[in-house]
Amino acid sequence: MASWYERNILPKLLCCACGAPAIQAQRRRVAPRAEGEVLELGIGGGLNLAYYDPAKTTRVTGVDPSPELRAIAGQAPRPDGLVVDIQAGEAERLPFGDASFDTVLCTFTLCSVRSPTAVLAEARRVLRPDGRFLFCEHGLSPDAEVSRWQRRLEPLWKRIAGGCHLTRPVASAVAAAGFHLDEVEQRYMPKTPRPLGWCEWGVARLA
């Protein structure tokens, strides 16, 4: 059962932190590339909805286990004509059939799920053979000094940020899950502390 902090404070904190300008800039790079039937893993407060292109998407289905975040997502800004369906669900165990979606979008979600391996396996399962997996995640820095600080900070950070990890690999985990990486970009997000700011995003297909 969720604690008082998880119900009343954490959803607002996450929407504030995940809506920071540097993170929103990353969302603008990725979400407009979604096409067809789209599944968004961990839709959270719906911060990606403003950036989808309704001319390219049939429907955006978002899943999230938090009722508080789903309620916020239901009121989030979005372009006219965008069809959105927000459902309760965990990314490790999706309530959808095989090969159901043309695009699976995952942004700033793998850091906080219980099992990134299970989430990526489910993304593969529900993605159509010619579909695309779009991702944008913060994670383990390649720089030794930064990664040391990430490991020091992670235990406290997980407690205040809803289980968010700082040391999870991103693109290499996507590839290890059976995806072929068509595009990958990596950098520190501007105006963000380096232990929190290493970001990797790209496009992948079923290998």
Backbone as CSV, one residue per row, in Angstrom:
resi,resn,N_x,N_y,N_z,CA_x,CA_y,CA_z,C_x,C_y,C_z
1,MET,0.842,-1.201,0.000,0.000,0.000,0.000,0.879,1.253,0.000
2,ALA,0.515,2.213,-0.836,1.316,3.429,-0.949,1.249,4.239,0.340
3,SER,2.363,4.852,0.703,2.424,5.681,1.899,1.787,7.046,1.629
4,TRP,1.597,7.828,2.700,1.057,9.179,2.559,1.966,10.014,1.667
5,TYR,3.276,9.883,1.841,4.235,10.616,1.005,4.077,10.225,-0.460
6,GLU,3.936,8.930,-0.735,3.823,8.463,-2.116,2.518,8.905,-2.758
7,ARG,1.474,9.070,-1.965,0.181,9.484,-2.518,0.059,10.994,-2.682
8,ASN,0.639,11.760,-1.755,0.351,13.182,-1.698,1.507,14.097,-2.099
9,ILE,2.725,13.669,-1.878,3.879,14.519,-2.165,4.614,14.071,-3.419
10,LEU,4.894,12.771,-3.502,5.727,12.265,-4.593,5.174,12.570,-5.978
11,PRO,3.858,12.397,-6.260,3.384,12.716,-7.616,3.672,14.152,-8.040
12,LYS,3.475,15.099,-7.126,3.751,16.505,-7.459,5.246,16.743,-7.632
13,LEU,6.040,16.102,-6.770,7.494,16.240,-6.875,7.998,15.693,-8.203
14,LEU,7.487,14.525,-8.601,7.922,13.921,-9.862,7.531,14.777,-11.058
15,CYS,6.308,15.311,-11.043,5.885,16.147,-12.168,6.728,17.413,-12.262
16,CYS,7.098,17.963,-11.113,7.945,19.156,-11.112,9.340,18.829,-11.628
17,ALA,9.950,17.772,-11.071,11.310,17.413,-11.472,11.361,16.966,-12.927
18,CYS,10.403,16.133,-13.336,10.407,15.587,-14.701,9.893,16.580,-15.732
19,GLY,9.404,17.723,-15.251,8.993,18.783,-16.157,10.006,19.897,-16.258
20,ALA,11.214,19.674,-15.707,12.271,20.679,-15.793,12.608,20.966,-17.255
21,PRO,13.032,22.184,-17.575,13.278,22.545,-18.978,14.201,21.587,-19.727
22,ALA,15.281,21.134,-19.082,16.212,20.244,-19.776,15.552,18.918,-20.128
23,ILE,14.697,18.426,-19.250,14.010,17.157,-19.510,12.924,17.352,-20.560
24,GLN,12.212,18.457,-20.488,11.199,18.724,-21.508,11.823,18.854,-22.894
25,ALA,13.015,19.408,-22.963,13.704,19.494,-24.253,13.973,18.114,-24.823
26,GLN,14.315,17.172,-23.954,14.523,15.798,-24.406,13.210,15.173,-24.884
27,ARG,12.139,15.424,-24.173,10.836,14.890,-24.593,10.471,15.390,-25.988
28,ARG,10.772,16.670,-26.246,10.449,17.248,-27.562,11.245,16.594,-28.679
29,ARG,12.375,15.990,-28.350,13.175,15.299,-29.364,12.562,13.947,-29.748
30,VAL,11.870,13.333,-28.814,11.503,11.930,-28.974,10.014,11.731,-29.268
31,ALA,9.140,12.314,-28.464,7.704,12.027,-28.578,7.119,12.339,-29.958
32,PRO,7.527,13.417,-30.654,6.920,13.680,-31.965,7.210,12.605,-33.011
33,ARG,8.154,11.713,-32.742,8.503,10.681,-33.713,7.595,9.452,-33.605
34,ALA,6.728,9.425,-32.617,5.813,8.296,-32.454,4.774,8.290,-33.571
35,GLU,4.419,7.086,-34.036,3.463,6.940,-35.137,2.514,5.787,-34.859
36,GLY,1.322,5.873,-35.461,0.361,4.770,-35.410,-0.222,4.562,-34.023
37,GLU,-0.436,3.303,-33.692,-0.889,2.933,-32.348,0.326,2.997,-31.421
38,VAL,0.247,3.885,-30.426,1.396,4.167,-29.565,1.106,3.695,-28.141
39,LEU,2.076,3.045,-27.541,2.026,2.706,-26.125,3.102,3.501,-25.413
40,GLU,2.703,4.257,-24.393,3.679,4.962,-23.570,3.810,4.251,-22.230
41,LEU,5.003,3.798,-21.936,5.285,3.107,-20.687,5.541,4.128,-19.584
42,GLY,4.835,4.000,-18.465,5.026,4.946,-17.372,4.649,6.358,-17.772
43,ILE,3.406,6.554,-18.144,2.990,7.866,-18.651,3.074,8.940,-17.572
44,GLY,3.109,8.538,-16.310,3.287,9.504,-15.233,2.242,10.599,-15.280
45,GLY,2.694,11.848,-15.195,1.794,12.990,-15.234,1.440,13.469,-16.627
46,GLY,1.752,12.677,-17.656,1.381,13.022,-19.026,2.228,14.118,-19.644
47,LEU,3.481,14.218,-19.221,4.325,15.316,-19.691,4.734,15.189,-21.153
48,ASN,4.602,13.995,-21.731,4.902,13.842,-23.161,3.728,14.208,-24.063
49,LEU,2.519,14.274,-23.507,1.332,14.391,-24.356,1.350,15.642,-25.224
50,ALA,1.930,16.704,-24.728,1.953,17.956,-25.495,2.773,17.844,-26.770
51,TYR,3.637,16.827,-26.869,4.592,16.759,-27.979,4.254,15.707,-29.030
52,TYR,3.205,14.935,-28.821,2.801,13.987,-29.858,2.200,14.739,-31.047
53,ASP,2.338,14.138,-32.224,1.758,14.701,-33.444,0.475,13.939,-33.756
54,PRO,-0.699,14.557,-33.557,-1.953,13.825,-33.796,-2.154,13.421,-35.248
55,ALA,-1.442,14.058,-36.167,-1.557,13.674,-37.578,-0.843,12.352,-37.852
56,LYS,0.057,11.937,-36.957,0.834,10.713,-37.164,0.404,9.573,-36.247
57,THR,-0.384,9.875,-35.233,-0.754,8.850,-34.268,-2.229,8.516,-34.362
58,THR,-2.527,7.227,-34.284,-3.919,6.777,-34.248,-4.483,6.934,-32.843
59,ARG,-3.685,6.530,-31.862,-4.075,6.620,-30.460,-2.824,6.501,-29.607
60,VAL,-2.796,7.198,-28.480,-1.742,7.038,-27.485,-2.358,6.351,-26.275
61,THR,-1.875,5.155,-25.970,-2.295,4.428,-24.779,-1.182,4.541,-23.749
62,GLY,-1.495,5.105,-22.600,-0.496,5.267,-21.554,-0.809,4.384,-20.366
63,VAL,0.203,3.739,-19.806,0.014,2.923,-18.600,0.874,3.481,-17.468
64,ASP,0.334,3.388,-16.268,1.078,3.802,-15.079,0.413,3.157,-13.867
65,PRO,1.217,2.723,-12.884,0.615,2.093,-11.704,0.054,3.083,-10.691
66,SER,0.386,4.377,-10.808,-0.009,5.362,-9.801,-1.341,6.018,-10.158
67,PRO,-2.382,5.834,-9.342,-3.651,6.516,-9.641,-3.531,8.030,-9.573
68,GLU,-2.661,8.522,-8.681,-2.480,9.965,-8.569,-1.864,10.548,-9.833
69,LEU,-0.852,9.869,-10.368,-0.224,10.348,-11.602,-1.165,10.191,-12.796
70,ARG,-1.928,9.121,-12.830,-2.885,8.952,-13.939,-3.918,10.073,-13.937
71,ALA,-4.344,10.497,-12.748,-5.301,11.598,-12.670,-4.693,12.889,-13.207
72,ILE,-3.423,13.132,-12.893,-2.740,14.313,-13.415,-2.609,14.215,-14.934
73,ALA,-2.258,13.030,-15.427,-2.110,12.841,-16.874,-3.425,13.085,-17.608
74,GLY,-4.530,12.737,-16.976,-5.829,12.948,-17.609,-6.131,14.399,-17.887
75,GLN,-5.494,15.306,-17.124,-5.713,16.741,-17.307,-4.543,17.433,-18.007
76,ALA,-3.538,16.677,-18.408,-2.331,17.273,-18.988,-2.615,17.883,-20.364
77,PRO,-1.946,18.982,-20.708,-2.137,19.599,-22.029,-1.753,18.649,-23.145
78,ARG,-2.496,18.754,-24.249,-2.229,17.925,-25.426,-2.786,18.644,-26.647
79,PRO,-2.289,18.340,-27.823,-2.809,19.006,-29.025,-4.222,18.543,-29.357
80,ASP,-4.974,19.411,-29.989,-6.315,19.051,-30.433,-6.242,17.837,-31.360
81,GLY,-7.159,16.921,-31.187,-7.230,15.764,-32.065,-6.429,14.569,-31.605
82,LEU,-5.627,14.709,-30.545,-4.861,13.573,-30.045,-5.775,12.672,-29.219
83,VAL,-5.859,11.418,-29.621,-6.690,10.430,-28.920,-5.822,9.750,-27.861
84,VAL,-6.245,9.840,-26.598,-5.450,9.338,-25.483,-6.287,8.401,-24.626
85,ASP,-5.708,7.283,-24.269,-6.338,6.306,-23.377,-5.342,5.999,-22.261
86,ILE,-5.668,6.354,-21.033,-4.777,6.158,-19.893,-5.304,5.008,-19.042
87,GLN,-4.449,4.020,-18.799,-4.871,2.815,-18.103,-3.958,2.503,-16.928
88,ALA,-4.523,1.834,-15.936,-3.723,1.309,-14.839,-2.912,0.124,-15.347
89,GLY,-1.662,0.048,-14.947,-0.842,-1.074,-15.373,0.605,-0.889,-15.017
90,GLU,1.312,-1.982,-14.946,2.741,-1.972,-14.687,3.478,-2.365,-15.956
91,ALA,4.569,-1.677,-16.230,5.313,-1.930,-17.461,5.931,-3.321,-17.484
92,GLU,6.132,-3.926,-16.307,6.685,-5.287,-16.255,5.677,-6.353,-16.650
93,ARG,4.388,-5.971,-16.664,3.338,-6.948,-16.969,2.197,-6.218,-17.650
94,LEU,2.341,-6.006,-18.944,1.402,-5.181,-19.699,0.118,-5.942,-20.030
95,PRO,-1.033,-5.278,-19.928,-2.322,-5.927,-20.200,-2.724,-5.861,-21.670
96,PHE,-1.778,-6.139,-22.563,-2.042,-6.049,-23.999,-1.531,-7.302,-24.694
97,GLY,-2.139,-7.598,-25.840,-1.729,-8.759,-26.603,-0.417,-8.548,-27.327
98,ASP,0.133,-9.632,-27.843,1.371,-9.562,-28.607,1.176,-8.695,-29.853
99,ALA,2.224,-8.002,-30.243,2.263,-7.237,-31.497,1.065,-6.297,-31.628
100,SER,0.802,-5.510,-30.577,-0.362,-4.629,-30.547,-0.065,-3.186,-30.954
101,PHE,1.212,-2.789,-30.970,1.528,-1.368,-31.128,2.585,-1.134,-32.208
102,ASP,2.433,0.005,-32.892,3.417,0.417,-33.900,4.619,1.104,-33.253
103,THR,4.385,1.784,-32.141,5.435,2.491,-31.429,5.290,2.229,-29.937
104,VAL,6.393,1.945,-29.278,6.428,1.932,-27.816,7.384,3.034,-27.394
105,LEU,6.896,3.936,-26.544,7.676,5.080,-26.079,7.990,4.906,-24.596
106,CYS,9.248,5.118,-24.246,9.686,4.953,-22.857,10.607,6.110,-22.511
107,THR,10.132,7.048,-21.678,10.949,8.200,-21.311,11.005,8.341,-19.794
108,PHE,12.207,8.381,-19.267,12.441,8.602,-17.840,11.586,7.653,-16.995
109,THR,11.608,6.387,-17.399,10.804,5.343,-16.758,11.653,4.174,-16.297
110,LEU,12.641,3.762,-17.101,13.457,2.592,-16.755,14.233,2.806,-15.462
111,CYS,14.437,4.056,-15.078,15.171,4.343,-13.849,14.429,3.902,-12.602
112,SER,13.099,3.816,-12.668,12.319,3.598,-11.449,11.492,2.322,-11.437
113,VAL,11.483,1.564,-12.526,10.729,0.309,-12.524,11.480,-0.740,-11.700
114,ARG,10.749,-1.793,-11.292,11.395,-2.838,-10.504,12.409,-3.614,-11.327
115,SER,12.071,-3.898,-12.594,12.943,-4.712,-13.432,13.000,-4.153,-14.848
116,PRO,14.045,-3.396,-15.195,14.174,-2.930,-16.579,14.188,-4.077,-17.592
117,THR,14.791,-5.202,-17.212,14.828,-6.354,-18.126,13.427,-6.823,-18.466
118,ALA,12.556,-6.924,-17.464,11.184,-7.347,-17.703,10.417,-6.318,-18.526
119,VAL,10.648,-5.044,-18.259,9.969,-3.993,-19.008,10.354,-4.040,-20.483
120,LEU,11.634,-4.187,-20.760,12.085,-4.231,-22.152,11.588,-5.494,-22.855
121,ALA,11.494,-6.598,-22.143,10.932,-7.821,-22.726,9.461,-7.625,-23.078
122,GLU,8.723,-6.950,-22.221,7.324,-6.668,-22.518,7.192,-5.695,-23.692
123,ALA,8.081,-4.708,-23.768,8.055,-3.792,-24.902,8.257,-4.539,-26.209
124,ARG,9.176,-5.490,-26.223,9.398,-6.313,-27.418,8.155,-7.126,-27.750
125,ARG,7.527,-7.675,-26.731,6.370,-8.547,-26.951,5.210,-7.799,-27.599
126,VAL,4.926,-6.585,-27.144,3.741,-5.871,-27.637,4.026,-5.057,-28.893
127,LEU,5.298,-4.973,-29.295,5.654,-4.192,-30.477,5.452,-5.032,-31.747
128,ARG,4.870,-4.419,-32.763,4.688,-5.111,-34.048,6.043,-5.318,-34.722
129,PRO,6.152,-6.319,-35.594,7.461,-6.648,-36.174,8.166,-5.481,-36.849
130,ASP,7.398,-4.571,-37.444,8.008,-3.425,-38.112,7.925,-2.159,-37.249
131,GLY,7.609,-2.334,-35.965,7.439,-1.184,-35.087,8.758,-0.623,-34.576
132,ARG,8.662,0.469,-33.815,9.851,1.135,-33.287,9.713,1.360,-31.786
133,PHE,10.819,1.209,-31.107,10.920,1.501,-29.687,11.678,2.812,-29.537
134,LEU,11.016,3.834,-29.009,11.629,5.144,-28.801,11.932,5.288,-27.315
135,PHE,13.157,5.674,-26.992,13.525,5.774,-25.584,14.322,7.042,-25.315
136,CYS,14.176,7.530,-24.089,14.966,8.647,-23.593,15.029,8.476,-22.084
137,GLU,16.224,8.218,-21.571,16.373,7.871,-20.159,17.656,8.491,-19.599
138,HIS,17.618,8.811,-18.315,18.864,9.169,-17.646,19.439,7.903,-17.016
139,GLY,20.748,7.875,-16.826,21.325,6.652,-16.294,22.796,6.781,-15.980
140,LEU,23.463,5.652,-16.026,24.852,5.543,-15.589,25.788,6.329,-16.502
141,SER,26.535,7.234,-15.925,27.493,8.031,-16.686,28.708,7.183,-17.079
142,PRO,29.297,7.446,-18.250,30.523,6.753,-18.640,31.770,7.317,-17.966
143,ASP,31.622,8.427,-17.269,32.762,9.075,-16.622,32.927,8.535,-15.204
144,ALA,34.130,8.072,-14.887,34.361,7.371,-13.626,34.023,8.227,-12.409
145,GLU,34.447,9.480,-12.414,34.192,10.327,-11.243,32.705,10.582,-11.057
146,VAL,31.992,10.814,-12.156,30.546,11.041,-12.067,29.842,9.771,-11.599
147,SER,30.223,8.638,-12.145,29.561,7.390,-11.746,29.815,7.068,-10.277
148,ARG,30.975,7.444,-9.764,31.224,7.240,-8.331,30.241,8.068,-7.492
149,TRP,30.022,9.305,-7.904,29.064,10.133,-7.192,27.648,9.578,-7.340
150,GLN,27.326,9.039,-8.498,26.002,8.437,-8.680,25.778,7.296,-7.687
151,ARG,26.786,6.466,-7.506,26.653,5.346,-6.574,26.538,5.830,-5.126
152,ARG,27.253,6.905,-4.801,27.137,7.453,-3.448,25.749,8.028,-3.191
153,LEU,25.201,8.718,-4.170,23.933,9.415,-3.994,22.715,8.506,-4.137
154,GLU,22.864,7.410,-4.856,21.700,6.611,-5.232,20.845,6.122,-4.056
155,PRO,21.408,5.620,-2.954,20.541,5.141,-1.876,19.582,6.212,-1.347
156,LEU,20.077,7.430,-1.128,19.215,8.514,-0.668,18.265,8.962,-1.766
157,TRP,18.783,9.066,-2.984,17.959,9.521,-4.115,16.769,8.594,-4.327
158,LYS,16.956,7.295,-4.220,15.854,6.348,-4.400,14.755,6.590,-3.370
159,ARG,15.145,6.944,-2.152,14.156,7.127,-1.093,13.282,8.347,-1.333
160,ILE,13.869,9.420,-1.856,13.089,10.647,-2.024,12.452,10.757,-3.410
161,ALA,12.911,9.952,-4.369,12.460,10.105,-5.762,11.714,8.877,-6.280
162,GLY,11.015,8.193,-5.400,10.149,7.111,-5.855,10.862,5.921,-6.433
163,GLY,12.025,5.585,-5.889,12.757,4.420,-6.365,13.609,4.676,-7.587
164,CYS,13.801,5.937,-7.941,14.601,6.274,-9.122,16.067,5.906,-8.898
165,HIS,16.633,5.155,-9.835,18.040,4.760,-9.797,18.873,5.706,-10.663
166,LEU,20.107,5.926,-10.255,21.027,6.766,-11.023,22.039,5.961,-11.814
167,THR,22.131,4.659,-11.564,23.255,3.878,-12.100,22.828,2.793,-13.085
168,ARG,21.643,2.900,-13.628,21.214,1.885,-14.585,21.705,2.243,-15.996
169,PRO,22.258,1.271,-16.719,22.647,1.525,-18.110,21.407,1.710,-18.971
170,VAL,21.554,2.393,-20.095,20.394,2.693,-20.939,20.512,1.981,-22.286
171,ALA,21.259,2.556,-23.225,21.303,1.996,-24.578,21.811,0.557,-24.579
172,SER,22.800,0.259,-23.763,23.320,-1.113,-23.729,22.267,-2.084,-23.215
173,ALA,21.407,-1.633,-22.293,20.331,-2.490,-21.798,19.282,-2.727,-22.876
174,VAL,18.990,-1.697,-23.675,18.039,-1.852,-24.779,18.569,-2.871,-25.789
175,ALA,19.831,-2.759,-26.131,20.434,-3.708,-27.075,20.455,-5.119,-26.508
176,ALA,20.780,-5.253,-25.235,20.842,-6.575,-24.610,19.472,-7.244,-24.544
177,ALA,18.402,-6.435,-24.609,17.044,-6.979,-24.542,16.560,-7.508,-25.891
178,GLY,17.383,-7.391,-26.924,16.996,-7.942,-28.220,16.538,-6.912,-29.226
179,PHE,16.905,-5.657,-29.016,16.596,-4.601,-29.974,17.836,-4.259,-30.796
180,HIS,17.598,-3.832,-32.029,18.662,-3.260,-32.851,18.579,-1.749,-32.741
181,LEU,19.665,-1.100,-32.363,19.689,0.345,-32.181,19.921,1.034,-33.519
182,ASP,18.891,1.679,-34.047,19.034,2.447,-35.284,19.721,3.777,-35.040
183,GLU,19.388,4.415,-33.928,19.960,5.718,-33.581,20.188,5.767,-32.076
184,VAL,21.290,6.365,-31.676,21.553,6.609,-30.259,22.299,7.937,-30.122
185,GLU,21.843,8.770,-29.205,22.564,9.989,-28.856,22.736,10.015,-27.345
186,GLN,23.845,10.586,-26.910,24.181,10.605,-25.486,24.803,11.948,-25.133
187,ARG,24.435,12.470,-23.944,25.055,13.702,-23.475,24.574,13.995,-22.058
188,TYR,25.245,14.932,-21.424,24.741,15.479,-20.175,23.702,16.556,-20.503
189,MET,22.587,16.497,-19.823,21.581,17.531,-20.014,22.093,18.854,-19.455
190,PRO,21.861,19.962,-20.147,22.368,21.263,-19.678,21.683,21.696,-18.389
191,LYS,22.432,22.456,-17.584,21.912,23.030,-16.349,21.352,21.967,-15.412
192,THR,21.992,20.804,-15.422,21.585,19.682,-14.573,22.827,19.127,-13.902
193,PRO,22.812,18.871,-12.596,23.978,18.251,-11.956,24.372,16.960,-12.668
194,ARG,25.643,16.782,-12.917,26.083,15.655,-13.731,25.643,14.280,-13.206
195,PRO,25.645,14.039,-11.890,25.174,12.733,-11.433,23.711,12.450,-11.789
196,LEU,22.934,13.509,-12.032,21.526,13.349,-12.394,21.286,13.551,-13.888
197,GLY,22.304,13.991,-14.614,22.050,14.530,-15.944,22.515,13.743,-17.134
198,TRP,23.152,12.562,-16.940,23.566,11.795,-18.116,22.338,11.201,-18.789
199,CYS,22.157,11.462,-20.075,20.935,11.074,-20.783,21.277,10.367,-22.090
200,GLU,20.540,9.319,-22.383,20.693,8.579,-23.641,19.319,8.428,-24.274
201,TRP,19.242,8.674,-25.574,17.951,8.539,-26.264,18.206,8.011,-27.664
202,GLY,17.141,7.403,-28.225,17.310,6.855,-29.555,16.105,6.097,-30.061
203,VAL,16.332,5.398,-31.146,15.321,4.623,-31.842,15.821,3.204,-32.007
204,ALA,14.978,2.224,-31.696,15.371,0.822,-31.824,14.248,0.040,-32.477
205,ARG,14.642,-1.073,-33.087,13.688,-1.996,-33.700,13.959,-3.398,-33.203
206,LEU,13.029,-4.301,-33.445,13.233,-5.681,-33.059,14.408,-6.257,-33.836
207,ALA,15.327,-6.877,-33.122,16.506,-7.445,-33.782,16.123,-8.704,-34.545
